């Protein structure tokens, strides 16, 4: 079972990022590694390893009504949750989980 999944631009099929399942938020997070048409947001570096991915810099997902704030590093296939997370995994490091079936 995969731990990350590629995201492609819907217009031209270009690889623009990856997503992974966050066990703290119980949802997907998706660092972008390239810009799609019209996207001007941040871009992350990726080590190219699909089994033990590393993204940098940190991944910050701001709090909204259905999800807590989440701030983490993904390094060598592990998620290091920073202490400013709004969920129970704040300050902990866990293995990157497999993607749930609904996300594949």
C-alpha positions as CSV (number, residue, x, y, z in Angstrom):
1,X,0.0,0.0,0.0
2,X,1.4,3.5,-0.9
3,X,2.2,6.1,1.7
4,X,2.1,9.0,-0.7
5,X,0.2,9.7,-3.9
6,X,1.2,12.0,-6.8
7,X,-1.0,15.0,-7.6
8,X,-1.1,16.1,-11.3
9,X,-2.3,19.3,-12.8
10,X,-5.8,18.7,-14.2
11,X,-5.1,20.8,-17.3
12,X,-1.9,19.4,-18.6
13,X,-1.1,16.4,-16.4
14,X,2.1,17.9,-15.0
15,X,3.2,16.5,-11.6
16,X,2.6,19.3,-9.0
17,X,2.8,17.6,-5.7
18,X,2.1,14.7,-3.4
19,X,-0.4,14.0,-0.6
20,X,-0.2,11.9,2.5
21,X,-2.6,10.9,5.3
22,X,-2.1,12.8,8.5
23,X,-3.0,10.6,11.5
24,X,-3.4,13.7,13.7
25,X,-5.9,15.5,11.5
26,X,-7.4,12.3,10.0
27,X,-7.2,13.9,6.6
28,X,-4.8,14.4,3.7
29,X,-2.1,17.0,3.5
30,X,-0.5,17.9,0.1
31,X,2.8,19.6,-0.2
32,X,3.2,21.1,-3.7
33,X,6.6,20.5,-5.4
34,X,5.9,22.5,-8.6
35,X,3.5,25.2,-9.6
36,X,0.4,24.5,-11.7
37,X,-1.1,27.2,-13.8
38,X,-2.4,29.9,-11.6
39,X,-0.9,28.5,-8.3
40,X,1.3,31.0,-6.7
41,X,1.7,29.5,-3.2
42,X,4.7,27.9,-1.6
43,X,6.7,25.0,-3.1
44,X,8.4,22.2,-1.2
45,X,11.6,20.2,-2.0
46,X,11.1,16.5,-2.2
47,X,13.8,13.8,-2.0
48,X,12.2,11.6,-4.7
49,X,11.9,8.6,-2.4
50,X,8.3,7.2,-2.5
51,X,9.0,4.7,0.3
52,X,10.7,7.2,2.7
53,X,9.7,10.6,1.5
54,X,11.2,13.9,2.9
55,X,9.6,17.2,2.2
56,X,11.1,20.5,3.2
57,X,10.4,23.0,4.6
58,X,7.9,22.2,7.3
59,X,4.2,21.7,6.4
60,X,1.8,24.1,8.1
61,X,-1.9,23.6,7.8
62,X,-3.9,26.3,9.4
63,X,-6.9,25.6,11.6
64,X,-10.3,25.7,10.1
65,X,-13.8,24.5,11.3
66,X,-13.2,20.8,10.4
67,X,-9.5,20.5,11.1
68,X,-7.0,21.5,13.8
69,X,-3.9,23.5,13.1
70,X,-1.1,21.1,12.0
71,X,2.6,21.8,11.7
72,X,5.0,19.0,10.9
73,X,8.1,17.9,9.1
74,X,8.1,14.8,6.9
75,X,11.5,13.3,7.0
76,X,12.7,9.8,5.9
77,X,9.1,8.4,5.9
78,X,8.3,9.8,9.4
79,X,6.1,12.7,10.5
80,X,7.5,14.9,13.2
81,X,4.6,16.9,14.6
82,X,5.7,20.2,16.1
83,X,4.4,21.4,19.5
84,X,2.1,24.0,18.0
85,X,-0.2,21.4,16.5
86,X,-3.8,21.4,17.7
87,X,-4.2,17.7,18.0
88,X,-3.1,14.8,20.2
89,X,0.1,14.0,18.2
90,X,1.7,17.5,19.0
91,X,5.3,16.9,19.9
92,X,5.4,13.3,18.7
93,X,7.1,11.6,15.7
94,X,5.3,8.7,14.0
95,X,5.8,6.6,10.9
96,X,4.0,7.9,7.8
97,X,0.9,5.7,7.6
98,X,-0.3,4.0,4.5
99,X,-3.0,5.9,2.5
100,X,-6.5,4.8,3.4
101,X,-8.4,3.1,0.6
102,X,-10.6,6.1,0.1
103,X,-7.6,8.3,-0.8
104,X,-6.0,6.0,-3.4
